[in-house]
């Protein structure tokens, strides 16, 4: 079988604290810095990091390969190099075929153009011909579910609408090689499932796919092989299920680190989640099927106060597959201004989770800006109880929640 992607010794070095030279803003910044006492001494501490170090691999035509790892492991850097967005410091790669990239979904949109205009603009940005765009326009709009807003400038879209339309355009590409970075995180849970279905269609169509995701369920269902990146290097490669299991065991060591000290996080860092506790809201003791959950989040903001806060908690299973999401913005649950340091509390309705371990991913936003995201910031166990009169609870499989229901047979009425 022919090779579609080959990389040899790819490395990428970044200089921390260094701006892009040659811009007017950098010239002004340098002039201001020289006037601030001690600034030059702090600049001397600038240092370099290797986001990627000697990464080599190959992918055959028609193969779907997953790339996994903690935040900061180098996954996105690798895909940006392969997408020719950034140049490697050393090493080389070769892509044999037309390439489509789904990185930073929506980066090709112009805020002052309408949704319809941006479909054509973004399609052109991703390498689609106008005739191809015209033939797929209606399908893209239906997939995004934003028909009535297509003549509205996208700067008036919600963040969810914006991302849904951008993914819909990118997902309808037909390249030989598709490079995908965590696009299944867009939209609500229902739309994520829709995205996953589209990705399964792509993967089953014989195209070569490089797929980055924190969703281990998606990785193991879509991918035959996987690579685990750790600190910029390949730590493991092989069957996707084996690599995912190894990664899960590696994550177990992280769970012992207090949330405030975790370094595997995304966001601009201007505000952080420093603690998260999950308890049974109805009574002391174990969380059981049908319990209401009480989640108490401690946060700290570098600037006082914390304006336009938004907390998003995603409860997931052991494979990081989302079960449900709690969003403070969706229910207008918080004031527009919070103290720079404090706690917020969320109490759910009764949720009939099947027995097993669950994790909570936390996101903190200031307006539309992500300030902090921590994967598996806390975990909790759900225990069986007498949710059903029989006392028998199904084992966790594809069904993660239970619903009360009744069964009857013809014999019951005889």
Secondary structure, DSSP 4 states (H G I P E B T S, - for coil): --EEEEEEEEEEEEETT---TT-HHHHHHHHHHHHSTTHHHHHTT--EEEEEEEEEEEEETT-EEEEE-STTSSHHHHHHHHTTSS--SEEEEEE-S-EEEE-STTTT--TTSBHHHHHHHHHHHTT--HHHHHHHHHHHHHHHT-GGGTTSBGGGS-HHHHHHHHHHHHHT---SEEEEESGGGSS-HHHHHHHHHHHHHHHTTT-EEEEE-S-HHHHHHH-SEEEEEETTEEEEEEEHHHHHHHHHHHHHHHTTS-GGG---EES-SSEEEEEEEEEESSSSS-EETTPPEEEEEEEEESSSSEESEEEEEEEE-TT--EEEEEETTTTT-S-SEE-SEEEEEEEPPP--BPSEEEEEEEEEEETTEEEEEEEEEEEEEEE--SSSTT---PPPSS--B--------GGGG-
